[in-house]
């Protein structure tokens, strides 16, 4: 039997064939840490699985006939993992300049964190700030409803979840590491029970990080480990994305807010889409901008579909 690798890299893909192939090429070119790659294809219809099998026969390929979503897809793939560490890596990413090796070195240097992440960039190499977040609070929800988090995006007081204007260029403890580039020891993952599959898409890494923090973890970010994350490649309809996001946030409130805060938090979150719709509508009237009109339409759709998201994700049996 071969010696287990130090790291298992987990990629869950859905209809992102060319991006996934580019991601796998970048892993091979930029990673020296002994590793295995486990790729679960969520029933893609674009020939992803066949293309991956042909180009990367060494990859452990799991072909699914059902789209399990992000959370359950990762849970299934990690059952096959043999590494001491597990890295969740989105298929719409490119590993830059030994980023995975640097993230592993960071983990060895800061074991108390127990969950680690890096710095993400857009395709043009500008900062993509979505690699990490602070947790939701009553104030962060209030700021979103009032539009303050959008108006003062670089202010940590008014945009607390987005961590204000921090450029992710220093090492720092955070509440939530995003699942696009997420390192954890497999034993700790197993002890937490992995992702809660209730979260079909969005919220799963927030839920896991908050559960991890409750048992002493202190997730950390390093700026030295950089990847490109194009973001949203498998879900392009903005209204659909927002509906899923609000369902996830509703479920997070239900699971992680103190009981006395939940009614107000739920009310604020439910008011948020309406307030964003009205704000976008007002800006569209002032500017006659096509982009603002599209935002108005998206938020109007989200508000019209409130019966889909107002109760969050249903608890699985």
Buried (B, 14 or more C-beta within 10 A) or exposed (E): EEEBBBBBBBBBBBBBBEBBBBBBBBBBEBBEBEBBBBBBBBBBEBEBBBBBBEEBEEBBBBBBEEBBBBBBBBBBBBEEBBBBBBBBBBBBBBBBEBBBBBBBBBBEEBEEBBBBBBBBBBEEEEBBBBBBBBBBBBBBBBBBBBBBBBEBEEBEEBBBBBBBEBEBEEBBEBBBBBBBBBBBBBEBBBEBEBBBBBBBBBBBBBBBBBBBBEEEBBBBBBBBBBBBBBBEBBBEEBBBBBBBBBBBBBBBBBBBBEEEEBEBBBEBBBBBBBBBBBBBBEBBEEEEBEEBBEBBBBBBBBBEBBEEBBEBBEEEE
